[in-house]
Amino acid sequence: MKTIRSINKETVAKRFLKGGKTYDSHAKVQQCVSKLLIEKLKKYDTIRFDRVFEIGCCTGNLTELLLGNFPIKELYINDI
């Protein structure tokens, strides 16, 4: 039986802050996935984004792409 360990949010936050300045320059996979998602969403002309809730927004890569490509009335972002 596997033991489930809880995540120490303080440790995660400290480590993220330590690498936060260089995160975007190394987050190639996250950037690629964000761009791919935006391109797929653009194919649906009838989609409206009155309210968006982004969980795990990190440094805002997807957030910026969403705001730059769609008229969003309300945006809620969440991260540590």
Phi, psi and omega in degrees: 000133181279145175268132179265121179257142177276154180273130177278103185296327179295316179297316179299315181298317180297316181293323179293317179299323180297320181258004186300326183291332182252000185304309184300325181287344180251351185273057184295318181295316180298319179295318180296315180294320179297315179296319179297317178299315180298316179298321178292320180293327180296338181289344182255095184296335186272356180288131175241141179245083177289315179226132178235134175238109181260118180262127181079049186290342177055238182269002174096017180302305179294322179304312180297319179294319178299310182294329180281347185239346183221144174281106182253125182283314180228132180234126177241125179240151185220138171197183183300000000 
